[in-house]
Amino acid sequence: MLKTIIVDDELLMRIGLRSMIQWEAHGFQIAGEAAHGREALEIASSVQPDLIITDVRMPIMDGIALVREASLILKGCKYVILSNFDEFRYVKEAMQLGASDYLIKCEMKTDTLIQLLHRIRGEIVHPSHHRYSMQLPDIDLKHSIGYLKESLFKEVISGLKAGEELVAKTEQLRIRLRPQPLFLIKLKIEQFEELKRKYVEQDEQLLRFSIVNVLEEVVPNRWMKEIIVESSSEYLVILNAASSSTVASRDEIGKLCSKMMQSLKDFMNLQLSAGVSTVVDGFRFIRLAFQEATLALHQRFYVGAGHVLFFEEENRQLPGRVNQGFMLSRRQARECQSLMESRNGSRLRQFLHELRQSLLEEQASAEEVRGIYISLIELANSHALRPRDPADDRALYDMLLKEGTWPDIHVLVEDYMVGMIDLRNRENEQQTYGSMAIRIIDRCYSSDISLQSVARQINVNPSYLSRIFKQEMGMNFVSYLIDIRISQAKALLENKQLKVYEVAEKVGYHNYSYFSRIFKKVVGVSPEEYRG
């Protein structure tokens, strides 16, 4: 395995680079990270790396000085330079000092990095190099220590194995936890189905690696921890609750959860909810801690997404959280029907608010709540202007039945029903679906909108909207959205007070590198060059 050090003063860049690929699958091991050249030299003298990937411009010691100094103490080490478009003169100097290649940050792709690593590995693993004269074996990730450790934790949590096995294999599997009091945090990504579509091209492994790496980075070293990927949407963080003399308070645990959730929001634009167990007495009770954290997380249905939810003893048997036969009464159905027929949107909103309050007071279960809102959707569909497309109904019911919280479901159904009334009130205005979509894009381009979210707002099938939008507007939905965002970005770049990444945020791009690529593709120059 070839040892690699990543050097960059931007934490996000280090995390992103580390998360782009499975390094071990390509014969490389991340042996260290540093925020500047001086720190990298100290690490390099200890681990003797085979490859250093370094930013060219950094405080304290830049990449040029690092390559120059490291070349004196490391024999056979390769160097790859990270740079921006306006830093080619530094790259040229680094190449003259012996750097093997360079990568442009905003254009870096997974396949580009893999190709570069394979070439460098070929240069290092040469028959004349005695140290690497034997061919490196293929990496079997199924038998890596990390895989075996995660599998053991999952078996203990599921009850297939006893917690004592963790104690027996602590040293063998390099388990960082100690058999002391511990607690478990269960993190859940909100709106995961929509997020998953963004990772079709690079698959969900990249998402999982990135999340685990961010969590490893932001949890302070004083916490003994293990991070387990339960699924692509759910992650377990198990931590020892006590240091040498103190036990973590509920306030400390809450702050740690908030820090993890905020970091994933900042770095990856993910919203999460967290369920936290009580402190349990060691490995024997990890399964109990998992059950408690899961029960705590169930409360997100009632309080909404984005909260830190602690397990309380009364959570074990929550009153009213089993089916009691609640359903929409005949009186409520008649009143709702009358409001739909009279096209009174404001009164309908008031009716739905009062219905929700009564369900809260009666402590209806989650299943009953979902059933009642489905009844409301079916009642609204009976007033549709035209026959419903089955695909529309499936998408709507999926959102109601899967991950939605009660506050989200209420807003979704309320907007759907009132939107249907608005459509009937505007039927004489001859508005096209394309023009309705344009108005939504022009108003909401800075938020995380999509063809699917706009289609829901105007009560039409996404595939149909895609076709009709192109027919009416002469371009597809995504192209129009990009044009609006880039036009706004060009105007904002003229404001010298805003940083480029702030401009990207204001026009709806939370990933600076992606924004830079799109901007250059549309405008012909990078955002920095355009501003210059």
GIRAJO-V708183 format. One record per pair of residues at least 24 apart in sequence whose C-alpha atoms are under 7 Angstrom apart, sorted by the first residue. I is the first residue (numbers start at 1). J is the second residue. D is the distance in Angstrom with one decimal. If there is no record, write none. Layout:
((I | J | D) (I | J | D))
//
This chain:
((1 | 27 | 5.1) (1 | 28 | 5.3) (1 | 29 | 6.1) (2 | 27 | 6.1) (2 | 28 | 4.6) (2 | 29 | 5.9) (2 | 50 | 5.7) (3 | 28 | 5.9) (3 | 29 | 5.0) (3 | 30 | 6.1) (3 | 31 | 5.5) (3 | 49 | 4.8) (3 | 50 | 5.2) (3 | 51 | 6.5) (4 | 28 | 6.6) (4 | 29 | 5.8) (4 | 30 | 4.9) (4 | 31 | 5.4) (4 | 32 | 7.0) (4 | 49 | 5.5) (4 | 50 | 6.0) (4 | 51 | 4.8) (4 | 52 | 5.7) (5 | 30 | 6.0) (5 | 31 | 5.7) (5 | 32 | 4.9) (5 | 33 | 5.5) (5 | 49 | 6.7) (5 | 51 | 6.5) (5 | 52 | 4.9) (5 | 53 | 6.2) (6 | 32 | 6.6) (6 | 33 | 4.8) (6 | 34 | 6.5) (6 | 52 | 6.1) (6 | 53 | 5.0) (6 | 54 | 6.0) (7 | 33 | 5.7) (7 | 34 | 4.8) (7 | 35 | 5.7) (7 | 36 | 6.2) (7 | 40 | 6.6) (7 | 53 | 6.1) (7 | 54 | 4.5) (7 | 55 | 6.1) (8 | 34 | 6.5) (8 | 35 | 5.0) (8 | 36 | 6.2) (8 | 54 | 6.0) (8 | 55 | 5.1) (8 | 58 | 7.0) (9 | 35 | 4.2) (9 | 36 | 5.9) (9 | 58 | 5.9) (12 | 267 | 6.6) (15 | 213 | 6.5) (15 | 214 | 6.7) (16 | 210 | 7.0) (19 | 206 | 6.4) (19 | 209 | 5.4) (19 | 210 | 4.9) (19 | 213 | 6.9) (20 | 110 | 6.1) (20 | 206 | 6.2) (21 | 110 | 6.7) (21 | 206 | 6.9) (24 | 139 | 6.9) (25 | 139 | 5.5) (36 | 60 | 6.4) (36 | 61 | 5.8) (36 | 62 | 6.6) (37 | 61 | 4.6) (37 | 62 | 5.7) (37 | 63 | 6.3) (37 | 66 | 5.1) (41 | 70 | 6.5) (48 | 74 | 6.8) (49 | 77 | 6.5) (50 | 76 | 6.9) (50 | 77 | 4.6) (50 | 78 | 6.1) (51 | 77 | 5.5) (51 | 78 | 4.7) (51 | 79 | 5.7) (52 | 78 | 6.3) (52 | 79 | 4.9) (52 | 80 | 6.4) (53 | 79 | 5.9) (53 | 80 | 4.7) (53 | 81 | 6.0) (54 | 80 | 6.3) (54 | 81 | 5.2) (54 | 82 | 5.7) (55 | 81 | 5.8) (55 | 82 | 4.5) (55 | 83 | 6.1) (56 | 81 | 6.1) (56 | 82 | 5.9) (56 | 83 | 5.8) (56 | 90 | 6.8) (64 | 94 | 5.6) (68 | 97 | 6.7) (106 | 513 | 4.5) (106 | 516 | 6.3) (106 | 517 | 6.3) (107 | 517 | 6.6) (145 | 173 | 5.9) (149 | 173 | 5.8) (150 | 228 | 6.0) (156 | 287 | 6.6) (157 | 286 | 6.3) (157 | 287 | 4.4) (157 | 290 | 6.8) (158 | 287 | 6.9) (159 | 287 | 6.9) (162 | 284 | 6.8) (163 | 283 | 4.9) (163 | 284 | 4.3) (164 | 283 | 6.6) (164 | 284 | 6.3) (166 | 283 | 6.9) (176 | 224 | 6.0) (176 | 225 | 6.0) (176 | 226 | 6.5) (177 | 224 | 5.3) (177 | 225 | 5.6) (177 | 226 | 6.7) (177 | 239 | 6.9) (177 | 240 | 6.4) (178 | 240 | 6.9) (179 | 282 | 5.0) (179 | 283 | 5.7) (180 | 240 | 6.5) (180 | 281 | 6.3) (180 | 282 | 4.7) (181 | 240 | 5.9) (181 | 241 | 5.6) (181 | 242 | 6.6) (181 | 279 | 6.3) (181 | 280 | 5.5) (181 | 281 | 4.4) (181 | 282 | 4.7) (182 | 239 | 5.5) (182 | 240 | 4.1) (182 | 241 | 4.7) (182 | 279 | 5.4) (182 | 280 | 5.5) (182 | 281 | 6.5) (182 | 282 | 5.9) (183 | 238 | 6.0) (183 | 239 | 5.7) (183 | 240 | 6.5) (183 | 241 | 6.3) (183 | 277 | 5.8) (183 | 278 | 6.1) (183 | 279 | 4.7) (183 | 280 | 6.1) (183 | 289 | 6.3) (184 | 236 | 6.8) (184 | 237 | 5.8) (184 | 238 | 4.5) (184 | 239 | 6.4) (184 | 276 | 6.0) (184 | 277 | 5.5) (184 | 289 | 5.8) (184 | 290 | 6.3) (184 | 293 | 6.5) (185 | 236 | 5.7) (185 | 237 | 5.1) (185 | 238 | 6.3) (185 | 274 | 6.5) (185 | 275 | 5.7) (185 | 276 | 4.6) (185 | 277 | 6.6) (185 | 293 | 6.2) (186 | 234 | 6.9) (186 | 235 | 5.8) (186 | 236 | 4.7) (186 | 237 | 6.5) (186 | 274 | 5.5) (186 | 275 | 5.1) (186 | 276 | 6.5) (186 | 293 | 5.9) (186 | 294 | 6.8) (187 | 234 | 5.5) (187 | 235 | 5.1) (187 | 236 | 6.3) (187 | 272 | 6.4) (187 | 273 | 5.8) (187 | 274 | 4.6) (187 | 275 | 6.6) (188 | 233 | 5.8) (188 | 234 | 4.6) (188 | 235 | 6.6) (188 | 272 | 5.3) (188 | 273 | 5.3) (188 | 274 | 6.4) (189 | 233 | 5.1) (189 | 234 | 6.4) (189 | 270 | 6.8) (189 | 271 | 6.0) (189 | 272 | 4.6) (189 | 273 | 6.7) (190 | 271 | 5.6) (190 | 272 | 5.5) (190 | 305 | 7.0) (191 | 403 | 7.0) (192 | 233 | 6.3) (204 | 232 | 6.9) (208 | 232 | 6.0) (214 | 264 | 7.0) (215 | 260 | 6.3) (218 | 260 | 6.5) (241 | 279 | 6.8) (254 | 308 | 6.8) (257 | 308 | 6.8) (269 | 510 | 6.6) (271 | 306 | 6.3) (272 | 306 | 5.3) (273 | 305 | 5.8) (273 | 306 | 4.5) (273 | 307 | 5.2) (273 | 308 | 6.2) (274 | 307 | 6.3) (274 | 308 | 4.8) (274 | 309 | 5.9) (275 | 308 | 6.1) (275 | 309 | 4.8) (275 | 310 | 5.9) (276 | 309 | 6.1) (276 | 310 | 4.8) (276 | 311 | 6.0) (277 | 310 | 6.4) (277 | 311 | 5.3) (278 | 311 | 6.4) (300 | 405 | 6.4) (301 | 405 | 4.1) (301 | 406 | 5.3) (302 | 405 | 6.5) (302 | 406 | 5.5) (304 | 405 | 5.5) (304 | 406 | 6.6) (304 | 407 | 5.7) (305 | 405 | 6.8) (320 | 363 | 4.8) (320 | 364 | 5.8) (320 | 365 | 6.0) (321 | 363 | 6.9) (321 | 364 | 6.5) (321 | 365 | 4.4) (322 | 365 | 5.4) (323 | 365 | 5.8) (323 | 368 | 6.5) (326 | 364 | 6.8) (326 | 368 | 6.0) (327 | 368 | 6.9) (327 | 372 | 5.6) (328 | 372 | 5.8) (340 | 421 | 6.7) (343 | 421 | 5.3) (345 | 418 | 5.3) (345 | 421 | 6.5) (349 | 414 | 6.6) (370 | 400 | 6.4) (370 | 401 | 6.7) (377 | 413 | 6.9) (380 | 417 | 6.0) (384 | 420 | 7.0) (389 | 461 | 6.8) (391 | 461 | 6.6) (392 | 460 | 6.7) (392 | 461 | 5.2) (416 | 457 | 7.0) (433 | 465 | 7.0) (434 | 468 | 6.6) (434 | 469 | 4.8) (434 | 472 | 6.1) (434 | 473 | 7.0) (441 | 481 | 6.7) (445 | 481 | 6.8) (445 | 485 | 6.6) (445 | 507 | 6.6) (445 | 508 | 6.4) (446 | 506 | 5.8) (446 | 507 | 4.4) (446 | 508 | 4.0) (447 | 508 | 5.2) (448 | 508 | 6.3) (451 | 477 | 6.9) (486 | 519 | 6.5) (493 | 531 | 5.8) (494 | 531 | 6.4))
//
